[in-house]
Amino acid sequence: MIIDRTKKRSPREAFGKALVDIGKVNENVVALDADLSASTQTKLFAKEYPNRFFDVGIAEQDLIDTAAGLSATGKIPFAATFAVFATGRTYDQIRNTVCYSNFNVKIIGTHGGVTVGEDGATHQALEDIALMSNLPNMHVIVPADYAETYAAVKYAAEHYGPYYIRVARASLPDVFEHGIEISPRGKYIKEGSDITIITNGETLQECIDATEELKNWGIDAELIHMPFVKPFDKETVINSASKTKLVVTVENHSVKGGLGSAVCETLSEEYPTRVLRIGVNDQFGMSGTANELMKHFGLNKEGIVKKIVEIKK
């Protein structure tokens, strides 16, 4: 693991680069977009393989059904658009065509969570992970930086079945080295004894800083990164909770139906433990800069530390 705060890279570019690279070695890989190729970075694939790229226009339902059709012919389609459109406008198609038939379709939702910023509540997907996690056969990955996004795309291409990968809009500091392997197992970022923090995606960066700040409060926090929300690594969660007896989840998503819910379901059934969920509390987002909104919803380092100190009093 590395931390380089001076170097930030775009996870969307990692997706585009990974798509090009896997396309070089597997001619069955194709890409689809819904008139947002510059934002999602599928434009990189379109430039290299124009005959394997399909822009369906502003027609997200067609995006998914076309991807499903391509999958039925043996192709490995990656269908990309903003997360709010990829999961909301297309839910029926994903449920009844892709997941019911267990087609080999990879859905990339970019611009998820409140960090979409000034585009406001209509474009801030806060329920996408919940929607996708509840579908049979679907796999859900929320990578944390450039290297892990690249690894997630490669993993999805190599494993059969429907996948939803949420890709952050903002450029993020590097946490992992290029070439990192990704799997459904959780990653221990830091071991601790007083509290367990479980997170994924963009909030991993904030949680790393929070664990350092918590030392000043005499709190030794264990930090676990869970890029896979489904399938979910119950064993790692239970092992850590049995040691610290207190768990906090942090996610750039609604506290309902996402990472926090997966943790609560696991612990309520296997090892009852107190859990504090930090996220967006059953409300829509709002317009503002990404930093302003992370602060408003308590998802930045300061907000995380404040809530953990309060619960530990």
Stockholm file with secondary structure:
# STOCKHOLM 1.0

chainA/1-313         MIIDRTKKRSPREAFGKALVDIGKVNENVVALDADLSASTQTKLFAKEYPNRFFDVGIAEQDLIDTAAGLSATGKIPFAATFAVFATGRTYDQIRNTVCYSNFNVKIIGTHGGVTVGEDGATHQALEDIALMSNLPNMHVIVPADYAETYAAVKYAAEHYGPYYIRVARASLPDVFEHGIEISPRGKYIKEGSDITIITNGETLQECIDATEELKNWGIDAELIHMPFVKPFDKETVINSASKTKLVVTVENHSVKGGLGSAVCETLSEEYPTRVLRIGVNDQFGMSGTANELMKHFGLNKEGIVKKIVEIKK
#=GR chainA/1-313 SS CCCEEEEEECHHHHHHHHHHHHHHHCTTEEEEESSCHHHHSTHHHHHHCGGGEEECCSCHHHHHHHHHHHHHTTCEEEEEEEHHIIIIITHHHIIIIIITTTCCCEEEEESBSGGGGGGCGGGCBSSHHHHHHTSTTCEEECCCSHHHHHHHHHHHHHSCSCEEEEECSSCEEECSCTTCCCCSSCEEEECCSSEEEEECTTHHHHHHHHHHHHHTTTCCEEEEECCEEESCCHHHHHHHHHHHSEEEEEEEEESSSSHHHHHHHHHHHHSCCEEEEEEECSSCCCSSCHHHHHHHTTCSHHHHHHHHHHHHC
#=GC SS_cons         CCCEEEEEECHHHHHHHHHHHHHHHCTTEEEEESSCHHHHSTHHHHHHCGGGEEECCSCHHHHHHHHHHHHHTTCEEEEEEEHHIIIIITHHHIIIIIITTTCCCEEEEESBSGGGGGGCGGGCBSSHHHHHHTSTTCEEECCCSHHHHHHHHHHHHHSCSCEEEEECSSCEEECSCTTCCCCSSCEEEECCSSEEEEECTTHHHHHHHHHHHHHTTTCCEEEEECCEEESCCHHHHHHHHHHHSEEEEEEEEESSSSHHHHHHHHHHHHSCCEEEEEEECSSCCCSSCHHHHHHHTTCSHHHHHHHHHHHHC
//
